[in-house]
Amino acid sequence: MNLKELIYEIDKISPGNRDLTVNETVFHNANGYIGVRSNFEEGYPEGYDTIRGSYINGFYDIAEMSQAEKLYGLVEEKQTMLNVADTQTILLYVEGEIFSMFEGTVLSSKRWLDMEKGVSGRSIHWRSPSGKEIEITITRMTSFYQLSLFTIEYKVKALNFKGQIRFESYHNGKVDNYSNENDPRVAKESGQYLIPGQFKVEEGASYLTSHTSKSGLSVCTGVAHRLSKEYEAVITHNEENHYVVSNIEMCLEQKEEISLIKYTIFSDSIRHPSVEDHAMEELEKALSHPISYYYEAQKEYLLEFWSNCMLFIEGDDDLNEAVNYNMYQLIQSVGKDEYCNITAKGLSGEGYEGHYFWDTEMYIEPFFNLTEPDITKNLISFRYNTLKQARENARLLGHTKGALYPWRTIMGVECSGYFPSGTAGYHINGDIAYSIISYYLATKDLNFIANKGAEIIFETARLWMDVGNYRDGTFRINEVTGPDEYTCMVNNNYYTNVSAQYNLRWAFKFYNLLEAAGQLQAAARIGITEKEVNEFKLAADAMYLPYDSELGINPQDDSFLDKKLWDLENTPKENFPLLLHYHPLHLYRHQVCKQADTVLAHFIFEDAQSLEVIRNSFSYYEKVTTHDSSLSTCIFSIMASKLGLEEKAYDYFGDSAKLDLFNTHKNTKDGIHTANMGGNYMAIVYGFAGLRIKESGLYFAPAIPKQWEGYKFQIRYEDSLIRVEVDSNKSAFTMVRGTKKTVHVYGEEYMLVDEFTVMCKHLAAYLV
Ligand code: BGC
């Protein structure tokens, strides 16, 4: 069995079967630049539930976001990712009868995704109403090798007849975005964002250009076809409605198979000054190679990806497949240049409108730090490129210095309409700083810090100095929202304060490191002085971190424990997620958490508290957390591992692993949950294996769920590639390449030169 192949039999297609929209997401193709949902080429019957979409990472228009009351500084416009031209549609006529999954007889049907080859597809055996049988195999690819390219290879075999086959292939530039006015997780309204522009049909190819209504951007798609045998093609077009149809007709012998290849190129004006010229060049390039060349290049790209991030669970094929699926989605979703980032839903759907959140820094970059750190560098560079807007945002919010990153954005401006669980999430600054520090700890790439990272760290540190204030000798941060969005606008959110503390401390540290290295150019650029960084350090040392001596926990914020407890046990199942059923104020007045907040803080800043406080806090927050956010169970799994709660760690891990494959949050139709996918990886590497990367080196405390025979993975660290293999008796550490490293396992120090093995300790015993 190829564990990197996901196959779903889909023989029960009936109207109203929701799995179709979920499958459109689950089997979508993306390469970080473009994403295409896995819609049926032939479409669905009228009125059928489907979200047909193709997206470009970072390509957006501006939509109005009217505020009922016009208070100063409230956001009244947002950036929204656009659905661009549809080139998926291909109708197939068999001797005049149209192929449809809803007519004739579907004798067998499956969808598949091959994560080693980087393609997905459908295989169908169909009998037409008049009895003609065909076999269809459709293979789709968004190329990692040529990012602008999307291909559909459509094969048809005549099984019991000889006759005429006709393809009607569409290139449609007039498309809308998806909306749902009752779900705050997708856009409320859909507008006509793309205005049809140039229209060119030339040498069998079509080029449709559209311009956004407000953001001043353009997009061009170029489409061409190739067929494995002689054919007649007639191209018709409708310029007014901005679409082109290629009619491709040929005769098939019985048992003969033909193959149509449809090439689509996407080009956008964020990256290319002339989108039409660029699309033409890219299409010419694509057509100059046979499709097999691109399939080979795709495989090679993924071979390298999988060898960098090899992760394998022995004894549980389902979970192994799920975790590998999640990692695959991360490489599909993550931007490959500085003009974009990674959206909360990847490029698989329109949930959260293609916005970038703190998800990137806290859940996704840890994966890339350990597997492909150059990608983290791109993601941080994106934040660096939007520092100017973050400074402007800070001024709008009344801060006289520093930069405040937007809670959600595409090109750097704040796009959250509801500020209590949006703009007030100041921890985004600490998260971005944390991710830069993590990148540094994993790579020791001080040059990058000198050129880009340090400026962000200094500017975010400055902001904490401006937002916070001293009281009774402690430094406090008031009126902010932490990660838990069911508790908004509070004083001294533990997570926020501890991440601000880390940010301030590292601003001081980097200043000194860079001074010693003679690389203080960033500080000079923005006027950071030794005096200022000394003030950062004083504030960090004086940071107030809420602690309740009676419960022995860190309260989530100053008022959290004053509130009444939400009766989770007696809340009807259908009322989850609570955000769709209760007024925000009602939620805010209760002790109820949407997601890990203090528990997350205890994971990433574990040295800030004793193990006892961490343990007490975990069991306290476990009782009041709904995990209504997909960013939660992975963190609970990691912390359960740390505390030796193996069963819980395993259960939380399983919930996180299967979230999209099993649509457990019931909104996978709007897109995958990329943060959870990164968190799911972390639940193995940071959770079960207990990895921590500190200034003093690498730390592990491996444990293994009793359901597994073993697991192994590889991580990059500085100049090395290290393999970790764990079974129920021992953990083996191997230096695959690189120079020797200090590694701590269960607190003991080892020197990793080639390999060493440590007998397993029961984690709970080790912790006592
Ligand atoms: C979570 C946020 C997250 C966002 C995007 C929300 O439901 O509460 O923490 O950033 O989804 O994934």
Boltz pocket constraint, residues with backbone or C-beta under 6 A from the ligand:
constraints:
  - pocket:
      binder: B
      contacts: [[A, 344], [A, 352], [A, 357], [A, 358], [A, 359], [A, 483], [A, 485], [A, 594], [A, 595], [A, 628], [A, 629], [A, 630], [A, 631], [A, 675]]
      max_distance: 6.0
